[in-house]
Amino acid sequence: MNASTSLPLKGAAVKSPGLNYARLLRSTLPGVSLAVLLITIFIMQPRAMSYMGMNLMLNLAVPIALATVAQMLIITVNDLDLSLGSFISFVACVAATLLDQHPVLGCLALLGCIAVYALLGALIHIRNLPSIVVTLGMSFVWMGAAVLLLPAPGGSAPEWLQSLVRIKTPLLPFAIIVCVVLAIAVHVFLMRSTLGVVLRGAGGNPLAIAKAGWSLLRIKITMYALAGTFGVFAGLFLVGLTTSADASIALRYTLLSIAGVILGGGEFVGGRVSPTGAVLGALTLVLAGSLLSFMRISPDWQMGAQGAILILVLALRTSVNRLEARPL
Amino acid sequence: MSDFQRALVTFQGIGKSFGAVRALCDVNLSVQAGECLGLIGHNGAGKSTLMQVLAGTLSADCGALLVGDQEVRSSYGVQVARQHGIRCVFQELSLCPNLSVAENTRLMSPAIRGWGWRRKARALIEASLDQIFPGHDIRGDDIVADLPIGKRQMVEIARAFVRVDEHLDLVILDEPTSSLDSRVAEQLLQFVRRFVGAGGSIVLISHILGEMLDTCDRITVMRDGRVVEIRPATNFTHASLVECMGSTAKAACEQHVFVSRRAHGSPVVAQRPARQANAMTVNAHPGEIVGLTGLAGHGQSQLLIQILRHRIARGQGAALVAGDRQNDGVFSMWSIAENITISSLAHLKRGALIDPDAEHAMAEEWQKRMGIRTPDMGNPILSLSGGNQQKALFARALASRSDLILMDDPMRGVDVGTKREVYSIIAQEAAQGRTFIWYTTELEELDYCDHIYVFREGQAVLDLPRSQLSEEQILRCSFVEQTA
């Protein structure tokens, strides 16, 4: 595979050889799997290699990438958000109804959503609750609220939102530009800023962070509020693309976002995450779907085939991890 | 020490309890500016607790903590300690493994900020490392998870000495040399002397006596949560230090006539600890109670796990009484009866299913034998007090048909009455031929053992039969005389 050919080239730049090979391989894996997928698609369907083609394929990738980033923020502090999909659906419903008819009220509702996320973070930390249980419960709350707001599929996204997500950019499709900006922005914030270091440290060794005098409560609240913000962006972007909403429009995003984070080189525990990897992982998941369509695999089998691709990439990851865990 | 010197920090009558356990009791102590104060004592003497109080991670229950002349106990915390120039290198590593060395430095020094903070943090930590450990070969960009334990410890120490526009008066080093090799440890101790010479203060906790005597200006000996002796280091010798640590007025307990069971027959267990350098093995003969001692965390628990693995691999089995009740012991959602019978289910079957009557009978029998205080064995295990939960765990081990029982310091936080009851049951069971291997951090419990192995740095260093048991000898073997 590509992974093995790119290895020696990059390895030459590593300062302490042997030790960092595995880490390097691991951080290049999301990019490599995306490249392999893209190349396969281009070989099978050369017409996809155009502005139009890329735009079509990656159209729906942006909301998934945003959702993946939201999930990644939660995973950074060793939690898991099982309500993300229904939350994004709810946001889409708010955008297609309230935001369109009463813009001020709609904005307040969206801000309220973020506040609820922040409160969830506080609740989970103060009561020491498992995040999985709390967010699983919340997923029903969001879903119920969405159904109350929009009992039947419909509504319409505000005009400005529709035109915003359909901006035609020169050279590269808008979706790619958004994904690149998203990856860089979150990378700079989480991996390069001083605040990001504290936030990631809380995933690596919460006790040490507390002993250094930081408030874990504030860290959790910050992370959950940020995740809520990205969730809101995902919902808005999604409804801008689809123009109308329904209460179960984004339910599958929960699992897609988790898979995206893991595909992108993140770990469930230990604060080991990668924003660029997460965005790449989300793109990989979307393109895997396109590839299967190009291969004319019947939709009945697509879900299973997508799962198979996921397992394949994760198996590669595990073997890389094993390389990394080998005693020094 | 002259009174002219400025007291940097003063403890006045500091006390701290964890539930019924008094960890600190009326501690009076002061740290002078420009001195290295040693703190020494056996397990549970209260050294680490006292230092946690000073570092701001624990708050004392009573007494006064003075920094300079200012009383600070009421509003003390990690940040306040830091503002006063007090920092601590904890015994258990407090680095974030997923972050780089430079990023970990930043966690402790909020003053590193703005553009290029990584470069600043990297330069600061590398300079600090260069100063303390010349030739360290650690880069600021290294991810902590990639570093071996010794280097992590070096980073942890160097990080405490990084200053950005802050004053640094006192650094607490809690067992700083435990995972450093001798050359690096020597570098550190030399640095400590330089730091003290420049007017800083250090509190050093170490189990290596030579290190303490050579490095410290004064040495404080703690025992049972109290300060029992403070002297200039030059007035101490190895022997007098060891003597101070032991309890002087030891209750004379009834000494059974010691009969060795080792004259004939072969041992049930003959296990060499994983890190043992020589051929010494820890042996246990049928019917023996074998004690493991030494300072906490020097490989005793690992040996128990090693024996357990070995026995399971050979299909013999063994019962383990866990010390960490909440994590390794109880099934917290189950009843008392279920918690006891879990290890004996194979003998409680009727056909393929569990026989509820047999299960019930077994639970009742052990309630009687152990004296578990509950109206109904069907109650959840968490309805019991800590001591009674521990009795249930003992019952689980004893009810199993295993002839070898491993005990991983099971009496921690158990009241005296319960302890007595359990000791007598252990003695009865041993008399009937069961073998016990008992890791304990309480020296009195060794009086019940036939043979005692003292552990240091993962190795069994001494094998004492009960007839030769003396606290002094155990202490002397637990603490290294000289740096290896």
Boltz contact constraints between the chains, C-beta under 6 A:
constraints:
  - contact:
      token1: [A, 19]
      token2: [B, 146]
      max_distance: 6.0
  - contact:
      token1: [A, 194]
      token2: [B, 106]
      max_distance: 6.0
  - contact:
      token1: [A, 194]
      token2: [B, 113]
      max_distance: 6.0
  - contact:
      token1: [A, 194]
      token2: [B, 117]
      max_distance: 6.0
  - contact:
      token1: [A, 197]
      token2: [B, 103]
      max_distance: 6.0
  - contact:
      token1: [A, 197]
      token2: [B, 106]
      max_distance: 6.0
  - contact:
      token1: [A, 201]
      token2: [B, 96]
      max_distance: 6.0
  - contact:
      token1: [A, 201]
      token2: [B, 99]
      max_distance: 6.0
  - contact:
      token1: [A, 201]
      token2: [B, 107]
      max_distance: 6.0
  - contact:
      token1: [A, 204]
      token2: [B, 96]
      max_distance: 6.0
  - contact:
      token1: [A, 204]
      token2: [B, 97]
      max_distance: 6.0
  - contact:
      token1: [A, 204]
      token2: [B, 98]
      max_distance: 6.0
  - contact:
      token1: [A, 205]
      token2: [B, 96]
      max_distance: 6.0
  - contact:
      token1: [A, 208]
      token2: [B, 94]
      max_distance: 6.0
  - contact:
      token1: [A, 208]
      token2: [B, 96]
      max_distance: 6.0
  - contact:
      token1: [A, 211]
      token2: [B, 57]
      max_distance: 6.0
  - contact:
      token1: [A, 211]
      token2: [B, 94]
      max_distance: 6.0
  - contact:
      token1: [A, 212]
      token2: [B, 107]
      max_distance: 6.0
  - contact:
      token1: [A, 212]
      token2: [B, 108]
      max_distance: 6.0
  - contact:
      token1: [A, 213]
      token2: [B, 78]
      max_distance: 6.0
  - contact:
      token1: [A, 213]
      token2: [B, 79]
      max_distance: 6.0
  - contact:
      token1: [A, 270]
      token2: [B, 98]
      max_distance: 6.0
  - contact:
      token1: [A, 271]
      token2: [B, 98]
      max_distance: 6.0
  - contact:
      token1: [A, 272]
      token2: [B, 98]
      max_distance: 6.0
